[in-house]
Amino acid sequence: MSLTFDAIKHEYQSSGRRVPSVTQLLGKLHSFAGIPEAILKTACERGTAVHMACEFWDQGDLDESSVDPAIMGYFDAWRSFTEATKPQWTEIEKLGVHPLGYAGCWDRGGIVFGEEATVDIKTALSSHPVWGIQLSAYNMLRQKPTAKRYTVQLRKDGTYKAIPWTDPNDWSVFVSLLTLHNFEQRNK
């Protein structure tokens, strides 16, 4: 299957047909409704900047003087995580589409803590159980259903928290969201 991604619309197309994203499907469980637009925009911009700095770091291409001081603490947290765990990334910011008809982009895939793992980077202040479901969907996109799943929560003060996700029901919850989405699309 061919896959294209329109970053402006945050829209995936597989073989010319629009498919929902992991993030879009998870919106049923974790809505940002009620959060002022300016706050969401700032958080999105921060997350994008942090992801870019981390990506360049992991690829060995980061000019640290180019890192915005406003995100330096988050970047320092990522650097601390990678220096402490010495991951071996085989996939960085990788796009994928699943035969069930959804797509997404996982942050990292590779060996972490000595085992195959899928890692998602977050800058949110508090964690949310939907993150485990998200990583389960990414595992299936990677065709590595048994990979360990971690969210690395980066903090402004330069610290991080690696959160493991182990609930075996996460994948079935995600499939339920996809089934509900498909039902809604057929019955508009």
ZADO-1210 file (C-alpha; in nm, 4 decimals, padded with zeros to 6 digits):
<atoms>
<atom x="00.0000" y="00.0000" z="00.0000" code="MET" pos="1"/>
<atom x="00.1250" y="00.3481" z="-00.0819" code="SER" pos="2"/>
<atom x="00.1031" y="00.6099" z="00.1900" code="LEU" pos="3"/>
<atom x="00.1127" y="00.9873" z="00.1748" code="THR" pos="4"/>
<atom x="00.0895" y="01.2366" z="00.4579" code="PHE" pos="5"/>
<atom x="-00.0238" y="01.5993" z="00.4328" code="ASP" pos="6"/>
<atom x="00.1413" y="01.7673" z="00.7327" code="ALA" pos="7"/>
<atom x="-00.0665" y="02.0844" z="00.7023" code="ILE" pos="8"/>
<atom x="-00.3995" y="01.8984" z="00.7158" code="LYS" pos="9"/>
<atom x="-00.2542" y="01.6173" z="00.9297" code="HIS" pos="10"/>
<atom x="-00.4156" y="01.3763" z="00.6856" code="GLU" pos="11"/>
<atom x="-00.3051" y="01.0350" z="00.5626" code="TYR" pos="12"/>
<atom x="-00.3958" y="00.8782" z="00.2295" code="GLN" pos="13"/>
<atom x="-00.3344" y="00.5149" z="00.1477" code="SER" pos="14"/>
<atom x="-00.3613" y="00.4146" z="-00.2174" code="SER" pos="15"/>
<atom x="-00.5483" y="00.7412" z="-00.2826" code="GLY" pos="16"/>
<atom x="-00.8044" y="00.6885" z="-00.0022" code="ARG" pos="17"/>
<atom x="-00.8118" y="00.8937" z="00.3163" code="ARG" pos="18"/>
<atom x="-00.7504" y="00.6838" z="00.6285" code="VAL" pos="19"/>
<atom x="-00.7840" y="00.7919" z="00.9914" code="PRO" pos="20"/>
<atom x="-00.4745" y="00.8550" z="01.1985" code="SER" pos="21"/>
<atom x="-00.3958" y="00.6942" z="01.5314" code="VAL" pos="22"/>
<atom x="-00.4233" y="01.0383" z="01.6934" code="THR" pos="23"/>
<atom x="-00.7597" y="01.1082" z="01.5291" code="GLN" pos="24"/>
<atom x="-00.9028" y="00.7774" z="01.6504" code="LEU" pos="25"/>
<atom x="-00.7765" y="00.8322" z="02.0043" code="LEU" pos="26"/>
<atom x="-00.9625" y="01.1652" z="02.0123" code="GLY" pos="27"/>
<atom x="-01.2717" y="00.9708" z="02.1211" code="LYS" pos="28"/>
<atom x="-01.0955" y="00.8877" z="02.4482" code="LEU" pos="29"/>
<atom x="-00.8832" y="01.1947" z="02.5044" code="HIS" pos="30"/>
<atom x="-01.0391" y="01.5148" z="02.3801" code="SER" pos="31"/>
<atom x="-00.8779" y="01.8557" z="02.3928" code="PHE" pos="32"/>
<atom x="-01.2163" y="02.0291" z="02.3738" code="ALA" pos="33"/>
<atom x="-01.2401" y="02.3137" z="02.6206" code="GLY" pos="34"/>
<atom x="-00.8695" y="02.3926" z="02.6156" code="ILE" pos="35"/>
<atom x="-00.8163" y="02.7425" z="02.4761" code="PRO" pos="36"/>
<atom x="-00.6830" y="02.7451" z="02.1187" code="GLU" pos="37"/>
<atom x="-00.3796" y="02.9579" z="02.2126" code="ALA" pos="38"/>
<atom x="-00.2699" y="02.7039" z="02.4757" code="ILE" pos="39"/>
<atom x="-00.3123" y="02.4116" z="02.2335" code="LEU" pos="40"/>
<atom x="-00.1209" y="02.5968" z="01.9634" code="LYS" pos="41"/>
<atom x="00.1682" y="02.6719" z="02.1995" code="THR" pos="42"/>
<atom x="00.1779" y="02.3097" z="02.3193" code="ALA" pos="43"/>
<atom x="00.1747" y="02.1811" z="01.9595" code="CYS" pos="44"/>
<atom x="00.4545" y="02.4141" z="01.8550" code="GLU" pos="45"/>
<atom x="00.6609" y="02.3139" z="02.1587" code="ARG" pos="46"/>
<atom x="00.6038" y="01.9440" z="02.0884" code="GLY" pos="47"/>
<atom x="00.7026" y="01.9837" z="01.7233" code="THR" pos="48"/>
<atom x="01.0198" y="02.1750" z="01.8122" code="ALA" pos="49"/>
<atom x="01.1185" y="01.9196" z="02.0770" code="VAL" pos="50"/>
<atom x="01.0561" y="01.6302" z="01.8374" code="HIS" pos="51"/>
<atom x="01.2726" y="01.7945" z="01.5723" code="MET" pos="52"/>
<atom x="01.5598" y="01.8552" z="01.8138" code="ALA" pos="53"/>
<atom x="01.5384" y="01.4958" z="01.9384" code="CYS" pos="54"/>
<atom x="01.5260" y="01.3625" z="01.5822" code="GLU" pos="55"/>
<atom x="01.8351" y="01.5580" z="01.4776" code="PHE" pos="56"/>
<atom x="02.0127" y="01.4465" z="01.7979" code="TRP" pos="57"/>
<atom x="01.9318" y="01.0805" z="01.7337" code="ASP" pos="58"/>
<atom x="02.0562" y="01.1107" z="01.3753" code="GLN" pos="59"/>
<atom x="02.3774" y="01.2818" z="01.4887" code="GLY" pos="60"/>
<atom x="02.2893" y="01.6006" z="01.2991" code="ASP" pos="61"/>
<atom x="02.1978" y="01.8446" z="01.5768" code="LEU" pos="62"/>
<atom x="02.3708" y="02.1799" z="01.6058" code="ASP" pos="63"/>
<atom x="02.2964" y="02.2365" z="01.9751" code="GLU" pos="64"/>
<atom x="02.3367" y="02.6132" z="01.9358" code="SER" pos="65"/>
<atom x="02.0245" y="02.6021" z="01.7165" code="SER" pos="66"/>
<atom x="01.8034" y="02.4674" z="01.9964" code="VAL" pos="67"/>
<atom x="01.5571" y="02.7291" z="02.1175" code="ASP" pos="68"/>
<atom x="01.6248" y="02.8047" z="02.4877" code="PRO" pos="69"/>
<atom x="01.2502" y="02.7622" z="02.5515" code="ALA" pos="70"/>
<atom x="01.2774" y="02.3897" z="02.4738" code="ILE" pos="71"/>
<atom x="01.6310" y="02.3225" z="02.5956" code="MET" pos="72"/>
<atom x="01.5131" y="02.1551" z="02.9179" code="GLY" pos="73"/>
<atom x="01.2977" y="01.9086" z="02.7202" code="TYR" pos="74"/>
<atom x="01.5886" y="01.8369" z="02.4873" code="PHE" pos="75"/>
<atom x="01.8223" y="01.7890" z="02.7855" code="ASP" pos="76"/>
<atom x="01.5728" y="01.5351" z="02.9213" code="ALA" pos="77"/>
<atom x="01.5813" y="01.3408" z="02.5923" code="TRP" pos="78"/>
<atom x="01.9584" y="01.3537" z="02.5834" code="ARG" pos="79"/>
<atom x="01.9667" y="01.2206" z="02.9422" code="SER" pos="80"/>
<atom x="01.7299" y="00.9377" z="02.8467" code="PHE" pos="81"/>
<atom x="01.9356" y="00.8355" z="02.5431" code="THR" pos="82"/>
<atom x="02.2656" y="00.8603" z="02.7299" code="GLU" pos="83"/>
<atom x="02.1282" y="00.6510" z="03.0177" code="ALA" pos="84"/>
<atom x="01.9611" y="00.3816" z="02.8047" code="THR" pos="85"/>
<atom x="02.1846" y="00.3776" z="02.4935" code="LYS" pos="86"/>
<atom x="01.8976" y="00.2855" z="02.2575" code="PRO" pos="87"/>
<atom x="01.9685" y="00.1410" z="01.9144" code="GLN" pos="88"/>
<atom x="01.7126" y="00.3078" z="01.6901" code="TRP" pos="89"/>
<atom x="01.6179" y="00.1348" z="01.3670" code="THR" pos="90"/>
<atom x="01.3222" y="00.3664" z="01.3028" code="GLU" pos="91"/>
<atom x="01.2959" y="00.7385" z="01.3677" code="ILE" pos="92"/>
<atom x="00.9729" y="00.9311" z="01.2922" code="GLU" pos="93"/>
<atom x="00.8466" y="00.6484" z="01.0706" code="LYS" pos="94"/>
<atom x="00.5136" y="00.6523" z="00.8833" code="LEU" pos="95"/>
<atom x="00.3038" y="00.3405" z="00.8400" code="GLY" pos="96"/>
<atom x="-00.0366" y="00.2167" z="00.7301" code="VAL" pos="97"/>
<atom x="-00.2131" y="-00.0921" z="00.8622" code="HIS" pos="98"/>
<atom x="-00.4295" y="-00.3286" z="00.6522" code="PRO" pos="99"/>
<atom x="-00.7209" y="-00.2536" z="00.8874" code="LEU" pos="100"/>
<atom x="-00.7239" y="00.0997" z="00.7440" code="GLY" pos="101"/>
<atom x="-00.5464" y="00.3408" z="00.9779" code="TYR" pos="102"/>
<atom x="-00.2118" y="00.5191" z="00.9628" code="ALA" pos="103"/>
<atom x="00.0310" y="00.6922" z="01.1915" code="GLY" pos="104"/>
<atom x="00.3833" y="00.8002" z="01.2666" code="CYS" pos="105"/>
<atom x="00.5705" y="00.6461" z="01.5570" code="TRP" pos="106"/>
<atom x="00.8550" y="00.8386" z="01.7136" code="ASP" pos="107"/>
<atom x="01.1091" y="00.5607" z="01.7646" code="ARG" pos="108"/>
<atom x="01.1505" y="00.1896" z="01.7168" code="GLY" pos="109"/>
<atom x="01.4477" y="-00.0227" z="01.8106" code="GLY" pos="110"/>
<atom x="01.6270" y="-00.1776" z="02.1035" code="ILE" pos="111"/>
<atom x="01.5678" y="-00.0131" z="02.4435" code="VAL" pos="112"/>
<atom x="01.6566" y="-00.1692" z="02.7769" code="PHE" pos="113"/>
<atom x="01.7885" y="-00.4658" z="02.5744" code="GLY" pos="114"/>
<atom x="01.4523" y="-00.5448" z="02.4098" code="GLU" pos="115"/>
<atom x="01.2611" y="-00.4487" z="02.0957" code="GLU" pos="116"/>
<atom x="01.0515" y="-00.1441" z="02.1815" code="ALA" pos="117"/>
<atom x="00.8333" y="00.1290" z="02.0411" code="THR" pos="118"/>
<atom x="00.8872" y="00.4683" z="02.2047" code="VAL" pos="119"/>
<atom x="00.6726" y="00.7791" z="02.1975" code="ASP" pos="120"/>
<atom x="00.8031" y="01.1182" z="02.3087" code="ILE" pos="121"/>
<atom x="00.5713" y="01.3474" z="02.5069" code="LYS" pos="122"/>
<atom x="00.6102" y="01.6916" z="02.6621" code="THR" pos="123"/>
<atom x="00.2764" y="01.6940" z="02.8469" code="ALA" pos="124"/>
<atom x="00.2775" y="01.7676" z="03.2184" code="LEU" pos="125"/>
<atom x="00.0751" y="01.4612" z="03.3139" code="SER" pos="126"/>
<atom x="00.0449" y="01.1176" z="03.1601" code="SER" pos="127"/>
<atom x="-00.2729" y="00.9656" z="03.0205" code="HIS" pos="128"/>
<atom x="-00.3662" y="00.5967" z="02.9825" code="PRO" pos="129"/>
<atom x="-00.4526" y="00.6571" z="02.6160" code="VAL" pos="130"/>
<atom x="-00.0758" y="00.6664" z="02.5549" code="TRP" pos="131"/>
<atom x="-00.0562" y="00.2896" z="02.6028" code="GLY" pos="132"/>
<atom x="-00.3323" y="00.2408" z="02.3460" code="ILE" pos="133"/>
<atom x="-00.1488" y="00.4707" z="02.1056" code="GLN" pos="134"/>
<atom x="00.1696" y="00.2663" z="02.1382" code="LEU" pos="135"/>
<atom x="-00.0211" y="-00.0573" z="02.0852" code="SER" pos="136"/>
<atom x="-00.1490" y="00.0821" z="01.7536" code="ALA" pos="137"/>
<atom x="00.2075" y="00.1823" z="01.6612" code="TYR" pos="138"/>
<atom x="00.3340" y="-00.1671" z="01.7450" code="ASN" pos="139"/>
<atom x="00.0853" y="-00.3091" z="01.4959" code="MET" pos="140"/>
<atom x="00.1883" y="-00.0520" z="01.2328" code="LEU" pos="141"/>
<atom x="00.5479" y="-00.1650" z="01.2871" code="ARG" pos="142"/>
<atom x="00.4391" y="-00.5297" z="01.2591" code="GLN" pos="143"/>
<atom x="00.5970" y="-00.5867" z="01.5995" code="LYS" pos="144"/>
<atom x="00.2957" y="-00.6676" z="01.8204" code="PRO" pos="145"/>
<atom x="00.5052" y="-00.7913" z="02.1137" code="THR" pos="146"/>
<atom x="00.7498" y="-00.4989" z="02.1237" code="ALA" pos="147"/>
<atom x="00.7739" y="-00.3297" z="02.4620" code="LYS" pos="148"/>
<atom x="00.5932" y="00.0039" z="02.4734" code="ARG" pos="149"/>
<atom x="00.7286" y="00.3176" z="02.6423" code="TYR" pos="150"/>
<atom x="00.6315" y="00.6787" z="02.6602" code="THR" pos="151"/>
<atom x="00.9255" y="00.9006" z="02.7464" code="VAL" pos="152"/>
<atom x="00.7751" y="01.2012" z="02.9180" code="GLN" pos="153"/>
<atom x="01.0162" y="01.4930" z="02.8898" code="LEU" pos="154"/>
<atom x="01.0037" y="01.7747" z="03.1406" code="ARG" pos="155"/>
<atom x="01.1054" y="02.1368" z="03.1115" code="LYS" pos="156"/>
<atom x="01.3460" y="02.0981" z="03.4059" code="ASP" pos="157"/>
<atom x="01.5594" y="01.8469" z="03.2106" code="GLY" pos="158"/>
<atom x="01.4243" y="01.5331" z="03.3784" code="THR" pos="159"/>
<atom x="01.2305" y="01.2516" z="03.2165" code="TYR" pos="160"/>
<atom x="01.0085" y="00.9616" z="03.3067" code="LYS" pos="161"/>
<atom x="01.0056" y="00.6410" z="03.0992" code="ALA" pos="162"/>
<atom x="00.6543" y="00.4992" z="03.1338" code="ILE" pos="163"/>
<atom x="00.6033" y="00.1328" z="03.0368" code="PRO" pos="164"/>
<atom x="00.2637" y="00.0250" z="02.9029" code="TRP" pos="165"/>
<atom x="00.1643" y="-00.3377" z="02.9552" code="THR" pos="166"/>
<atom x="-00.2156" y="-00.3628" z="02.9431" code="ASP" pos="167"/>
<atom x="-00.2946" y="-00.6488" z="02.7030" code="PRO" pos="168"/>
<atom x="-00.6348" y="-00.4903" z="02.6285" code="ASN" pos="169"/>
<atom x="-00.4859" y="-00.1787" z="02.4680" code="ASP" pos="170"/>
<atom x="-00.4964" y="-00.3225" z="02.1149" code="TRP" pos="171"/>
<atom x="-00.8600" y="-00.4347" z="02.1440" code="SER" pos="172"/>
<atom x="-00.9550" y="-00.0881" z="02.2710" code="VAL" pos="173"/>
<atom x="-00.7859" y="00.0652" z="01.9662" code="PHE" pos="174"/>
<atom x="-00.9613" y="-00.1752" z="01.7278" code="VAL" pos="175"/>
<atom x="-01.2911" y="-00.0780" z="01.8925" code="SER" pos="176"/>
<atom x="-01.2176" y="00.2887" z="01.8195" code="LEU" pos="177"/>
<atom x="-01.1401" y="00.2047" z="01.4573" code="LEU" pos="178"/>
<atom x="-01.4607" y="-00.0011" z="01.4288" code="THR" pos="179"/>
<atom x="-01.6637" y="00.2869" z="01.5731" code="LEU" pos="180"/>
<atom x="-01.4979" y="00.5319" z="01.3319" code="HIS" pos="181"/>
<atom x="-01.5769" y="00.3086" z="01.0338" code="ASN" pos="182"/>
<atom x="-01.9380" y="00.2709" z="01.1498" code="PHE" pos="183"/>
<atom x="-01.9757" y="00.6495" z="01.1783" code="GLU" pos="184"/>
<atom x="-01.8259" y="00.7009" z="00.8307" code="GLN" pos="185"/>
<atom x="-02.0647" y="00.4507" z="00.6720" code="ARG" pos="186"/>
<atom x="-02.3672" y="00.6019" z="00.8446" code="ASN" pos="187"/>
<atom x="-02.3158" y="00.9769" z="00.8074" code="LYS" pos="188"/>
</atoms>
